[in-house]
Amino acid sequence: MTNYNLPQRLNVRGEDWELVKNANDPSVGFPFERVKPLDFDCQQIRDGLYRMLVVGVVTPAKGSLEQPKRLAFIGFSRTPVMQQYLMLEHLKTCSIYKAEMGEFAKDFTEAFLGKGQEENKMYDIKPYPEGEINNGTRTDNDA
């Protein structure tokens, strides 16, 4: 597979992923020690060939202003790879794609609350639902 042309960009479920490191290019360095794997999958794609995919994040360097990046490591093997035996050396033989984290917390909260991007309202957060009795002794109006 040394002559396989990897796509430079992928769009997966509306997210753009960019090739960071081609597994066949030893000249490109990568901070593997800062990688935190989050998800793993290994599937047979044809007889005698398995695709391994590891999704994770690369954390910012200590003291830097870097943003975390989501990563997808993709590699192929003639035998199935089990997650419990996955080591850093395996990731070094994979091609790596990255996606920006964006403002995930803000976007998730807006989707959860059903609010659009244009609304920027401050919420008064209570330890219990408004109007409900707290421990049977008070309501939120008694605070």
N, C-alpha and C positions, 0 to 999 in steps of 0.2 A: 504493500500500500504506500510505498514511498513516493509514488508519482501521483497520488490522489490530490486533487486541487480542493482544498478546504474553502467553503464559502467564507468571505471576509465579514459578512453581516448576515444575521438571521432575524426574522421577526416571528416570535413565538407568543401566541395569545395576546397580540398587540404590544408586546415589549420588544425593543431592539436589543440584540446581543451582538457584540463585536469580538472578532477573533483577537486575542491578546497574545497567545503563544501557540505556534504550530509545533506539535510534538517532534517533528523532524528538524526543527531549527534549534540547535544547541547554543546558538549565539545569543538568544533572548533569555535574560535572567528573570526570575520570578520569586517573590517572597513566600515560598511554600511554608515556612515556619509560622506565618500569620494566618494560614488558612484554617477555617473552622467548618468541616463538613456538616451538612444538615440533613441531606437526603441522599439515598443511594438506590440504584436500580441496575440490575444486570439481566439482560434478556437475550435469548438465542434469536439471532436474526436469520440464520440458515444453518444447515448441518455443519457442525464444527466451527462456527463463528458466533461469538457472543459480543454484545455491545454493553459496555459499562458506562454509566452516567453517574457522576457525583455532583450534587448541587450544594453550594455553601457560600460563605462570605470570606473576604479577606479583610481583616480588621486594620484600621489605620495604624501607622507606626506611632509608637509612644512619643507624645509631645508634638505630633505633626497636626496640620490642619486638613489632612486627607479625609475624604469621606469613605465609609465602607462601600465595598462593591460586591454585588452578587456575582457568583461564578458558576460556570458549568464546565466540568471536566469530562471529556468524552474520549474513550479508548476502546480498543477491541482486543479480544483474546480468543485463543482456540479452546480454552476451558472456562467453565463458569467461575466467576469471582464471587466470593462470599464477603459480605460487609464486615463481619467480625475479623476477617483476615486482611482487611484493607490497610495498607501502610502508606506513609508519605512517598516511598519509592514508587508505588503504583501511580500516584498522581503525577509524578515527574515524567511519566511516559505517555501522558494524555495531552491532547490539544485543549486549550483553555479559552472559553468565551466569557465576557463580562457584560453585566447590565448595571446601569446606574440604580442606586437605591431610591433616588428622588426624595420626595417628602412623604414617605410611606405613612408615618404616624398621622400626619395631617390629613392625607387623602383617605386613609382608613376611617378616621373619626368622622370626616364629612360624609362618607358613604354610610356609615353606621347611623348617623343622625339624620340622614336624608337631606343634608344641606348642600347647596351648590357652592362653588368656589367664590362667588361674589359676596356671600354672607360671612361676616366676620364678627359674630356676636359673642360676648362674654357670658358665661353661664355661672350661676351661683350653685356650687356643688354642695350637697347635703350628705350626711352620713346615712340617711334613710329617706325613703320616698316622702315627698311633701304631703302633709295632711295625715300621715300615718302616726299611730301611737308608738312611742319609743319605750320599750320595756314596761308598757302598761301604765306609765306614770305621767308622760307629757306628750305634747305634740310639738311639731317643729316651730310653732308660733310661741312656745314657752321659752325658747332659747335666749 
